[in-house]
């Protein structure tokens, strides 16, 4: 009998890999990795866990990936709602960022965002923001993963005054963190209307030099399309493609206003798309043509966008909303079936961020990033199809345990690496300062 750190058991083991769903399944976890996957009765003949989690009435599955957010903006949640994107950004968010952003703000806000995401089953997020060293420190302390994008623009912010300064700081951040086990640096040019073609070319060159992802906003609003056409004579996707900056390392957030020709470009170049449906709905930006993108071969994933525009960081909610809305607008109930939606939130998210060889499915040899959902609730009873149950009925509050690299971060719904009360107290103190200064 071989002793391992954990035996993780589930009435349903939803692997998102070749094994599909294993009923009464289990994982043996040791040294941060999945040692074996199979039926519980078979594994227990070989392995004895020092700790056992899960069991009857639970589903075990890969943890969720949030492929687009601005995590520290959680401190601006509810600050400016019910406004169009441009007014929301220019009159409210950007002035507040200019006043408050700095390492202390980012550090404290990232703690709150990590707490919220972990309790919602998200263990990897793709960020675009500033002062990312502070966020990286938090991730290492908490034990969570992040692809942290050094934000780049062609106008001054509290992070930098010139485009050259943004790039200098971005490369310094990359050099400090590109060998970290939890943090993957990335290069994040904001959008085609805030970054010139030359800035995009420099961003892609920097990412290629270090073999990193590129993270950008793309075709989020009709205004953006009109503005880019006015400046460059092409729609945003066509414009970026004409400068050779679209490739398989690019994660493009939103892609709401893309034409059929642009969808073909995204598919041909291997661009990954982050679908942020709840933010797009709330800001009235529109609804991305996800079924069309999937049919064309574009890899589509889920992002929450920031908590200032969503207003939460919950991929379960994104999955449910997306599946239902796309059925309604297409008048086709087979569009975005539950299994596809769950794959978008797990394996495809890991793939988009270049980590599918390590996480995203429950397979022997992969790192143990997983969640346990408690199914023993009225809203999850009875069970006929576990995929549809997770997508259409599960809630963040149903998540019982969360593990990253074989380390238990949430157990019985409680965080083990974050002091929740302290984090909430910091959030209240910052909110008071922001309100008093407004």
C-alpha positions in Angstrom: 0.0 0.0 0.0 1.5 3.3 -1.1 0.9 6.4 1.1 0.0 9.6 -0.7 -0.9 13.1 0.6 -4.5 13.1 -0.6 -7.2 10.8 -1.9 -9.9 13.0 -3.5 -13.2 11.2 -3.9 -16.4 12.1 -5.8 -19.7 10.5 -6.6 -18.9 12.1 -10.0 -15.3 12.6 -11.1 -15.6 15.0 -14.0 -12.2 14.7 -15.6 -12.6 16.9 -18.7 -10.1 14.5 -20.2 -10.2 11.2 -22.0 -11.7 9.4 -19.0 -14.9 11.6 -19.2 -17.0 11.2 -16.1 -16.1 8.4 -13.6 -18.9 7.6 -11.2 -17.6 6.9 -7.7 -14.2 8.0 -8.8 -11.1 9.1 -7.0 -7.7 10.7 -7.5 -4.4 10.0 -5.7 -2.5 13.2 -5.2 1.1 13.4 -4.1 3.9 16.0 -4.6 1.4 18.4 -6.1 0.5 16.1 -8.9 -2.2 13.6 -9.8 -0.6 10.2 -9.4 -3.6 8.1 -10.6 -7.2 8.5 -11.7 -9.9 5.8 -11.5 -12.6 4.2 -9.6 -12.4 4.7 -5.8 -12.5 1.0 -5.0 -9.6 0.4 -7.4 -7.4 3.2 -6.2 -7.9 2.3 -2.5 -6.3 -1.1 -3.2 -3.1 0.7 -4.1 -3.1 4.0 -2.2 -3.7 5.2 1.3 -4.2 9.0 1.7 -2.9 10.8 4.7 -5.9 13.0 4.1 -9.2 12.2 2.3 -11.5 14.9 0.9 -14.8 14.7 -1.0 -16.9 11.5 -1.0 -20.5 10.6 -1.7 -22.7 13.4 -2.9 -19.8 15.4 -4.3 -18.5 16.2 -7.8 -14.7 16.6 -8.3 -13.6 18.5 -11.4 -10.8 20.8 -12.7 -10.9 24.2 -11.1 -12.1 27.1 -13.2 -10.0 29.6 -15.3 -10.9 33.2 -15.6 -9.3 34.4 -18.9 -10.0 38.1 -18.6 -10.1 40.3 -15.5 -8.6 43.3 -13.8 -8.5 41.8 -10.4 -7.6 44.8 -8.2 -10.6 46.7 -9.6 -12.7 44.8 -7.1 -12.2 47.8 -4.9 -14.3 49.8 -7.4 -17.2 47.4 -7.4 -20.5 49.3 -7.6 -18.7 52.7 -7.7 -20.2 53.6 -11.1 -23.0 51.4 -12.5 -25.6 51.7 -15.2 -23.4 53.7 -17.5 -22.0 53.2 -21.1 -18.5 51.9 -21.3 -16.8 55.2 -22.4 -18.5 57.3 -19.8 -17.9 54.7 -17.2 -14.2 54.5 -18.0 -13.3 58.2 -18.7 -15.5 60.0 -16.2 -15.3 57.5 -13.3 -12.8 54.7 -13.4 -9.8 56.3 -14.9 -9.9 59.3 -12.5 -10.2 57.0 -9.5 -7.3 54.9 -10.8 -5.2 58.0 -11.2 -5.9 58.9 -7.6 -5.6 55.6 -5.8 -3.4 53.1 -7.7 -0.2 52.1 -6.1 1.4 48.9 -4.6 -0.6 49.1 -1.3 -3.9 49.5 -3.1 -3.1 46.7 -5.6 -1.9 44.3 -2.8 -4.9 44.8 -0.6 -7.4 44.7 -3.5 -5.8 41.6 -5.0 -6.2 39.7 -1.7 -10.0 40.4 -1.9 -10.2 39.4 -5.5 -8.3 36.1 -4.8 -10.5 35.3 -1.9 -13.6 35.9 -4.0 -12.3 33.8 -6.9 -11.0 30.9 -4.8 -14.4 30.6 -3.0 -16.0 30.5 -6.5 -13.6 27.7 -7.7 -11.3 29.9 -9.8 -7.7 29.1 -9.3 -6.1 30.7 -12.4 -6.9 34.2 -13.7 -5.6 36.2 -16.6 -5.1 39.8 -15.4 -4.4 43.1 -17.1 -3.5 45.9 -14.8 -0.7 47.8 -13.2 1.8 47.4 -10.3 1.6 43.6 -11.0 4.6 42.9 -8.7 2.2 43.5 -5.7 -0.3 41.1 -7.2 2.4 38.5 -7.8 3.4 38.7 -4.1 -0.1 38.0 -3.1 -0.5 35.0 -5.4 2.6 33.5 -3.9 1.5 34.0 -0.4 -2.0 32.7 -1.1 -1.0 29.8 -3.3 -3.2 30.8 -6.3 -2.2 31.0 -10.0 -2.2 34.1 -12.2 -1.2 35.2 -15.6 -0.4 38.8 -14.8 -0.4 41.2 -17.7 1.7 44.3 -17.4 -0.7 47.0 -18.8 0.6 49.1 -21.7 -1.0 52.2 -23.1 0.0 55.2 -25.2 -1.0 57.8 -22.6 0.2 58.4 -19.0 -1.3 56.7 -15.9 -0.1 56.3 -12.4 2.0 53.4 -13.6 4.0 55.2 -16.4 4.2 58.5 -18.2 5.4 57.3 -21.6 5.1 54.2 -23.8 8.8 53.6 -23.3 8.4 53.6 -19.6 5.5 51.1 -19.8 7.7 48.7 -21.8 10.7 49.2 -19.4 8.5 48.4 -16.4 6.9 45.5 -18.2 10.2 43.9 -19.1 11.4 44.4 -15.5 8.3 42.6 -14.2 8.8 39.8 -16.7 12.4 39.3 -15.7 11.5 39.1 -12.0 8.7 36.6 -12.3 9.0 34.6 -15.5 10.5 31.5 -13.7 7.9 31.5 -10.9 5.8 28.4 -10.3 2.5 30.2 -9.8 2.9 33.5 -11.7 3.2 33.7 -15.5 3.9 37.3 -16.6 2.3 38.5 -19.8 2.3 41.6 -22.0 -1.0 43.5 -22.1 -1.5 46.3 -24.7 -4.8 47.7 -23.7 -6.8 48.0 -26.9 -6.5 49.2 -30.6 -8.0 52.6 -29.7 -5.4 53.2 -26.9 -2.3 51.6 -28.4 -0.8 52.3 -31.8 0.3 49.6 -34.2 3.9 50.2 -33.3 3.0 49.6 -29.6 1.3 46.3 -30.5 4.3 45.2 -32.5 6.6 46.0 -29.6 4.3 44.1 -27.2 4.3 41.0 -29.4 8.0 41.2 -29.8 8.5 41.4 -26.1 6.2 38.4 -25.5 7.9 36.4 -28.1 11.3 37.1 -26.6 10.3 35.5 -23.3 7.7 33.1 -24.8 4.7 34.6 -22.9 1.0 35.3 -23.6 -0.3 38.6 -25.0 -3.5 39.9 -23.5 -5.6 42.7 -25.1 -9.2 44.0 -25.4 -10.6 43.7 -28.9 -13.8 44.9 -30.6 -15.7 45.4 -27.3 -18.0 48.1 -28.5 -19.5 49.6 -31.7 -17.8 52.8 -30.7 -14.4 51.1 -30.8 -15.0 49.7 -34.3 -16.0 53.1 -35.6 -13.0 54.8 -33.9 -10.5 52.3 -35.3 -12.0 52.5 -38.8 -11.8 56.3 -38.6 -8.2 56.2 -37.6 -6.9 53.3 -39.7 -9.5 52.4 -42.3 -10.0 48.9 -41.1 -12.1 47.1 -38.5 -10.1 46.2 -35.3 -9.3 42.6 -36.0 -8.4 43.4 -39.6 -6.3 46.3 -38.5 -4.3 44.3 -36.0 -3.9 41.4 -38.5 -2.6 43.8 -41.1 0.3 44.6 -38.8 1.1 41.0 -38.1 0.4 41.0 -34.4 -2.3 38.3 -34.2 -1.1 34.8 -33.4 -1.6 31.8 -31.1 -0.2 33.6 -28.0 -2.9 36.3 -28.1 -5.9 36.2 -25.7 -8.4 38.7 -27.0 -11.1 39.8 -24.5 -14.7 40.5 -25.7 -14.7 40.2 -29.5 -18.3 41.4 -29.5 -18.4 43.3 -32.8 -16.5 41.0 -35.1 -17.5 40.3 -38.7 -17.6 36.9 -40.4 -14.3 37.8 -42.1 -12.8 38.8 -38.8 -13.9 35.5 -37.2 -12.1 33.7 -39.9 -8.9 35.7 -39.2 -9.1 34.9 -35.5 -9.5 31.2 -36.3 -6.6 31.2 -38.8 -4.2 33.0 -36.5 -5.1 30.8 -33.5 -6.2 33.8 -31.3 -8.0 32.7 -28.2 -11.2 34.7 -27.2 -12.3 35.5 -23.7 -16.1 35.7 -23.6 -17.2 38.2 -20.8 -20.9 38.0 -21.3 -22.1 39.5 -18.0 -19.9 42.6 -18.3 -20.9 43.0 -21.9 -24.6 42.7 -21.0 -24.3 45.1 -18.0 -22.5 47.8 -20.1 -24.8 47.2 -23.0 -21.8 46.5 -25.2 -23.6 43.7 -27.1 -23.3 39.9 -27.2 -20.3 38.2 -28.9 -21.1 35.7 -31.7 -19.8 32.8 -29.7 -21.5 30.0 -31.6 -20.2 31.3 -34.9 -16.7 31.6 -33.5 -16.8 28.0 -32.2 -18.1 26.8 -35.5 -15.2 28.5 -37.2 -12.7 26.9 -34.9 -11.9 29.8 -32.6 -11.1 28.6 -29.1 -13.5 30.6 -26.8 -13.1 30.7 -23.0 -14.7 32.6 -20.2 -13.7 35.8 -18.4 -15.5 37.9 -15.8 -13.9 41.2 -16.7 -13.5 43.4 -13.6 -15.8 43.4 -10.6 -16.3 47.1 -11.4 -18.2 46.2 -14.5 -19.6 42.7 -13.8 -20.0 43.1 -10.6 -18.6 39.7 -9.4 -15.8 37.3 -10.2 -17.8 34.1 -10.7 -17.3 31.8 -13.7 -20.2 29.6 -12.7 -22.5 32.6 -13.2 -20.8 33.4 -16.6 -21.3 29.8 -17.8 -25.0 29.7 -16.9 -25.7 33.1 -18.4 -23.8 32.4 -21.6 -25.4 29.1 -22.2 -28.9 30.5 -21.8 -28.5 33.8 -23.6 -26.9 32.2 -26.7 -29.7 29.7 -26.9 -32.3 32.5 -26.7 -30.7 34.8 -29.4 -30.1 31.9 -31.8 -33.4 30.3 -31.0 -31.6 27.0 -30.8 -31.6 25.1 -27.5 -28.7 22.9 -28.6 -26.3 25.8 -28.9 -23.5 25.9 -26.2 -24.4 22.6 -24.6 -23.4 22.1 -21.0 -20.3 19.9 -21.6 -18.9 22.4 -24.1 -19.5 25.3 -21.7 -17.7 23.5 -18.9 -14.8 22.7 -21.2 -14.6 26.4 -22.1 -14.3 27.2 -18.3 -11.6 24.6 -17.6 -9.4 22.9 -20.2 -9.8 25.5 -22.9 -9.1 28.3 -20.4 -5.8 26.5 -19.4 -5.1 26.0 -23.1 -5.6 29.7 -23.9 -3.0 30.6 -21.3 -0.5 28.0 -22.4 -0.9 25.8 -19.3 -3.0 22.9 -20.6 0.0 20.5 -20.4 -0.1 21.1 -16.6 -3.7 21.8 -15.6 -7.3 22.0 -16.9 -8.2 18.4 -16.7 -7.9 15.6 -14.2 -5.3 13.3 -15.7 -2.4 11.3 -14.4 0.8 13.4 -14.3 -1.0 16.8 -14.3 -0.7 19.2 -11.4 -3.6 18.8 -8.9 -5.7 22.0 -9.5 -9.2 20.9 -8.7 -12.5 21.7 -6.9 -15.0 19.7 -4.9 -18.7 20.6 -5.3 -21.1 19.5 -2.6 -24.2 18.2 -4.4 -26.2 17.5 -1.3 -28.5 20.6 -1.6 -32.1 21.1 -2.7 -31.2 23.0 -5.8 -28.8 20.2 -7.0 -31.3 17.3 -6.3 -32.0 15.0 -8.0 -29.1 14.4 -10.5 -29.4 13.0 -14.0 -26.6 14.8 -15.9 -23.7 16.2 -14.0 -22.6 18.6 -16.7 -25.9 20.3 -16.9 -26.1 20.4 -13.1 -22.8 22.2 -12.8 -23.6 24.7 -15.6 -27.3 25.4 -14.9 -27.7 24.8 -11.2 -24.5 25.0 -9.2 -23.5 28.1 -7.2 -20.2 29.3 -5.8 -21.5 28.6 -2.3 -21.6 24.9 -3.3 -17.9 24.7 -3.6 -16.5 22.7 -0.6 -12.8 22.4 -1.4 -10.3 24.0 -3.7 -6.8 22.7 -4.4 -3.8 24.2 -6.4 -0.7 22.2 -7.1 -1.8 19.7 -4.5 -2.2 22.3 -1.8 -5.6 22.7 -0.2 -6.6 26.4 -0.2 -10.3 26.1 0.6 -11.7 23.3 2.9 -15.3 22.9 4.0 -15.9 26.3 2.3 -13.3 28.1 4.5 -10.1 29.7 3.2 -6.9 28.2 4.6 -4.3 30.7 3.3 -6.3 34.0 3.6 -7.6 35.7 6.7 -11.1 36.5 5.4 -12.0 38.9 8.2 -8.8 40.9 7.8 -9.3 41.1 4.0 -12.9 42.4 4.5 -11.8 44.9 7.0 -9.2 46.3 4.6 -11.8 46.5 1.9 -14.1 48.5 4.3 -11.2 50.9 5.1 -10.4 51.5 1.5 -14.1 52.1 0.7 -14.3 54.7 3.4 -11.2 56.6 2.0 -12.6 56.5 -1.5 -16.0 57.7 -0.5 -14.6 60.5 1.7 -12.5 61.7 -1.2 -15.3 61.7 -3.7 
